[in-house]
Amino acid sequence: MQRLIYCFITCFYSAVAHSSDLPYCGDEGVWVQTLGSGGLELDNERAAGAYLVWVNNRARVLIDAGSGTTLRYDESGADFTDLDAILLSNLQINRSGDLASLIAGSKNLGRERLLPILGPVASSVNVSTKLHIERLMGPEGAFSHLAEFLTFGNPGGYKISVREVPAKGNRVWSRFNNRDMKISAIPIHHADIPTLAWRIEVDNKSIVFAGGFSNLKDVVAKFAIDSDLLVVTHAIPEGTRGTARDKYVVPSQIGRIAAAANARILLLGGRHSRTQGVESISQKAIESIYEGALIFGGELECWGL
């Protein structure tokens, strides 16, 4: 009954979001909007992973900026000047591919304050977030005309402030707070790619963006304990074997993690082509363990907490 009621409510808000030219989340409270619910495939009509956290009708945090984020951000109606931070789970294309175009598009929007961009430190085979952005938009970068955003007094009106977060070990990082929001992170295992799970606490609500991970470290359930919303990438179906298991959890593992975390709502994003068409099988595997509300995320859908 709980799932049926929640499905009715959330499906209603999803329909509202698609019924006008300018989708929006609720005017009050904490909402999460899916900007991109897919991966990098060209045949699934989905943008790569990205999410917005709205608080009282203001888009406060952008989580990831995968390919397609710029268009979806524009479609969401979010005001770029409202953003308190951009959080990057990792530096792969499906998480940061649209970062440069998003920054380029913000030039004339009137932002005047610093824009923190948080992401993982370097590993032995991967560059740091600072070097990644330097190579992307520094004076010698691929898009050197955006280097002005790395300094004060630029025509864009604001400066990017890059902050790196440890991506090794099991310790929780929690050094980003303002008057009403707390952001923390923990390293998660995603093959050899430095990757972070993020937790945002605002307005007595907690949201955990775990993304893609193999759960080798078994840290997500504890990190997401008692969360109102847990977001996990649904990239592989039940029964998957081989190298994909070094990056992603199968549905039954997702169910166990969500249950152990006592997450109120589970949102499946990053929906790859190999998991489409088998949602009922994934749902059965998850719901055999997890009793909370389950959502298969779609483009621009909004969910109130």
Secondary structure, DSSP 8 states (H G I E B T S, - for coil): -HHHHHHHHHHHHHHHHHSSSS----SSSEEEEEEE-B-S-SSS---BSEEEEEETTEEEEEE---TTHHHHHHHHT--GGG--EEE-S-SSHHHHTTHHHHHHHTTTS---S-EEEEEE---SSS--HHHHHHHHHSTTSTTGGGGGGGSTT-TTS--EEEEEE--SSS--EEEEE-SSEEEEEEEE--TTS-EEEEEEEETTEEEEEEES---SS--HHHHTTT-SEEEEE--S-TT--SGGGGT---HHHHHHHHHHHT-SEEEEE---GGGTT-HHHHHHHHHTT--SEEEE--TT-EEE-
